[in-house]
Amino acid sequence: MPTPLDRRRFLARSAASAAALLAARGGLAQATPEGPAAPASPPPSPASGAPRVVRLGQNENPWGPSDAAKRAAVEAVSSGNRYVWGVAELEKKLAVLEGLSPDQVVLGSGSHALLCMAAAAWGASGAEVVTADPTYPGLPLYAEAIGGRVVRVPLDGSFRTDLAAMEARVGPATRLVYVCNPANPTGTVVEPAALRAFCERVSARAVVVVDEAYRDYPDAARVASLVPLVKEGARVVVTCTFSKLHALAGFRVGYAMAPPELAAALRKVRMGGAPLAVSNVAVAAASASLDDTAFLEACRRRTVAGRAALAAFLRDEGFAPPPSETNFVFVPMTSGAAELARALDAKGVRVSARDPKHGLRVTVGTEEDMARFREAFREARKAAREAAG
Ligand SMILES: Cc1ncc(COP(=O)(O)O)c(C=O)c1O
């Protein structure tokens, strides 16, 4: 049994090694003239001496968090003895940025939590939820876990959300409709005018949740946020996250925007209410990140350039990735996706094969990450061809 003294010694040793590690890495990363620095703390290696694992499976931003966010988080650590006071302030700041009133913004512990809250509010106990298939699974799986009935509507032949087919499945029992735009896992978008018209019509019959986790990546002409419909009072909820462009995935901050009565319904099911929803450190980091527009723009430019290079590589390899408006590229495959993902994993390169009957999803990483991906991808495919004879 460890004694309290053992625990204190262990904690002291851990703190000393963490400090030594930070000192060795030069502490907070310095911004470079061409943009944000490489991460100060790369993800852990699979084993000491083995090459670093290249994480391209969760659509994280490899260039962050911004130094400003890291500094704010470090400063907020000393307030860790207090319950959170900054949630309402951050909701107000977001409301100003989005042109909404503070009662139309709900902060949550990542947008996944907000999607589950929407399921809890409108998709539970026999309610019907209409969603695309495949899509980001957070909302539909949670709805099913709490007694909702999920109607899954296949994407169209171009890997895009099939709005007409979804609308046709909205019936008298439908309480909630979930649209991810830009879409995960395929990266595609639907026509802005078509989505707006869909939301106008369908929100008269059910609450429509539009997941805009990747809203920062598309060209402005190709996607339009649904926040204007929220302003007009339509029964539409838009969810956003600090996990992608802001590079704060591990901090867990997201927000929903909705007309006041829908926002109030979400707040009712927010676990722990405002003081327990998000940590002080996360609120501080997110708030600072919003102000660091140079960092955000640099990440966006790097992602768009990396995305074009990744799509070109995949085309050279004989695949036909649909045009992506996100920080990842989808690789359509009718078979072999899970095996290819496993072969890449064995080479220390992680991609997502969550929807293996449709294909693989590869996140845009640093140039070094992408070089490792290309090499591993070519080798894994060569090995598969040789094994097949
Ligand atoms: C479409 C989509 N929505 C929501 C999320 C959840 O993001 P978070 O909970 O980190 O805000 C993700 C994460 O990858 C996503 O891809």
The ligand as a MOL file (V3000), in Angstrom:
LIG
                    3D

  0  0  0     0  0            999 V3000
M  V30 BEGIN CTAB
M  V30 COUNTS 16 16 0 0 0
M  V30 BEGIN ATOM
M  V30 1 C -18.3360 16.7690 -37.0000 0
M  V30 2 C -17.8470 16.7580 -35.6050 0
M  V30 3 N -18.6550 17.2240 -34.6500 0
M  V30 4 C -18.2760 17.2440 -33.3700 0
M  V30 5 C -17.0490 16.7790 -32.9980 0
M  V30 6 C -16.6870 16.7870 -31.5520 0
M  V30 7 O -15.7340 17.7380 -31.2750 0
M  V30 8 P -15.4270 18.2190 -29.8100 0
M  V30 9 O -16.2710 17.4340 -28.8660 0
M  V30 10 O -13.9880 17.9800 -29.6220 0
M  V30 11 O -15.8000 19.6660 -29.7900 0
M  V30 12 C -16.1620 16.2760 -33.9620 0
M  V30 13 C -14.8460 15.7600 -33.5710 0
M  V30 14 O -14.0740 15.2610 -34.3210 0
M  V30 15 C -16.5870 16.2700 -35.2960 0
M  V30 16 O -15.8110 15.7880 -36.2690 0
M  V30 END ATOM
M  V30 BEGIN BOND
M  V30 1 1 1 2
M  V30 2 1 2 3
M  V30 3 2 2 15
M  V30 4 2 3 4
M  V30 5 1 4 5
M  V30 6 1 5 6
M  V30 7 2 5 12
M  V30 8 1 6 7
M  V30 9 1 7 8
M  V30 10 2 8 9
M  V30 11 1 8 10
M  V30 12 1 8 11
M  V30 13 1 12 13
M  V30 14 1 12 15
M  V30 15 2 13 14
M  V30 16 1 15 16
M  V30 END BOND
M  V30 END CTAB
M  END
